[in-house]
Amino acid sequence: DRKAKVNLLTKATLLSPMACLVLGRLNDRLSEPEMVRIIGTLKMAGGDINPTSEEAVPPVKAVITRGNMQLLDFFMSLHVFIFVVDSDKRSMLHHIALNPNANSLAIVELLVKRGLDVNAQDCDGNTPLHLALMPFQKDVAKHLMDSGADPKIKNWKGISPEKIVKQDIINFLSHT
């Protein structure tokens, strides 16, 4: 009723109240149900769960990189826009590959099922498969490949996921 600016971005970090909440800047002691209730209240007050062009970390990216399945399911029920690409041309699949967590595989399965491109290339030419192999997330890499990720796509340095795996094997064998 007081016309609070629920989408106002912080000057220093360009984060919305929802993104701050999800990233843990406001919720050190909040339970998941309390977070869902607060996010629902922000949404009802006009808060946008979808990213703005100025926002550094859209709420959905924060949820995905934190591996918060309960909030991701809640966001999906609100029809959050998941086809977000950041200034580095990274999709949400790129971000989960870069930020592994206990729910990485479940999140990748959900994003792929919703239609995210498993072969999308970021500003460096890396696909989600490239990035899943760098901290070596076997289950995520396998699911991406089972979903059509091409292990032969080269990034701008000429490196393919296939080459990353071969180099890892060579490095492993040379250190045993």
Residue pairs with C-beta under 8 A, 6 or more apart in sequence:
4 45
6 16
6 17
6 42
6 45
6 46
6 47
7 16
7 17
7 46
7 47
7 48
7 52
8 16
8 17
9 15
9 16
9 52
9 54
9 55
10 20
13 56
13 57
14 54
14 55
14 56
14 57
15 23
15 25
15 55
15 56
15 57
16 47
16 48
16 52
16 55
16 59
17 26
17 42
17 47
18 39
18 42
18 47
18 48
18 49
18 59
19 55
19 56
19 57
19 58
19 59
19 61
19 62
20 26
21 27
21 30
21 35
21 38
21 39
21 42
21 59
22 35
22 39
22 59
22 62
22 63
22 66
22 68
22 71
23 57
23 62
23 66
24 66
27 34
27 35
30 38
32 68
32 70
32 71
35 71
36 70
36 71
36 74
39 47
39 49
39 59
39 71
39 74
40 74
43 49
43 78
49 59
49 60
49 75
49 78
49 80
50 58
50 60
50 80
50 81
51 58
51 59
51 60
51 61
51 81
51 84
52 58
58 84
59 75
59 80
60 72
60 75
60 80
60 81
60 82
60 84
60 92
61 84
61 86
61 92
61 95
63 71
63 72
63 75
64 72
64 92
64 95
64 96
64 99
64 107
64 111
65 95
65 96
65 98
65 99
65 101
66 101
67 101
67 102
67 103
67 104
67 107
68 103
69 103
69 106
69 107
72 107
72 110
76 82
76 110
76 114
82 92
82 111
82 114
82 116
83 91
83 92
83 115
83 116
84 91
84 92
85 91
85 120
86 95
88 122
88 123
88 124
89 120
89 121
89 122
89 123
90 98
90 122
90 123
91 116
91 117
91 120
91 122
91 128
92 111
92 116
93 108
93 111
93 112
93 116
93 117
93 118
93 120
93 128
93 144
94 120
94 122
94 126
94 127
94 128
94 131
96 104
96 107
96 108
96 111
96 128
96 140
97 104
97 108
97 128
97 129
97 130
97 131
97 132
97 137
97 140
98 131
100 135
100 137
100 140
104 137
104 139
104 140
105 137
105 139
105 140
105 143
108 128
108 140
108 143
108 144
109 143
112 118
112 143
112 144
112 147
118 127
118 128
118 129
118 144
118 147
118 148
118 149
119 127
119 129
119 148
119 149
119 150
119 153
120 127
120 128
121 127
121 153
121 155
124 155
124 156
124 157
125 153
125 154
125 155
125 156
125 157
126 155
127 149
127 150
127 153
127 155
127 161
128 144
128 149
129 141
129 144
129 145
129 149
129 150
129 151
129 153
129 161
130 153
130 155
130 159
130 160
130 161
130 164
132 140
132 141
132 144
133 141
133 161
133 164
133 165
133 168
134 164
136 168
141 149
141 161
145 151
149 161
151 160
151 161
151 162
151 165
152 160
152 161
152 162
153 160
153 161
154 160
